[in-house]
């Protein structure tokens, strides 16, 4: 899945793709680098660079083992850091602390 991420802090489409175990390619803008660690759980390419986007997508399509490894790591990141339980707990802590 490729997303440019030029409008949202952390786009829901990236969260959903990663949660479903889909390898992702995006740009390092807004909050996306907090979500995607390039080469670990997805790939980041410079904005407005269609050639590097194509190279990244070809790498995912051409190396299924690598693609699957990124997808597993992406899903684990979402499960560990962006689960409903963790989000609710973080929000509750903010309210308790008055921030």
Secondary structure, DSSP 8 states (H G I E B T S, - for coil): -EE--SS-SS-HHHHHHHHTT---EEES-TTHHHH--BTTTBEEE-TT-HHHHHHHHHHHHH-HHHHHHHHHHHHHHHHHHS-HHHHHHHHHHHHHHT-
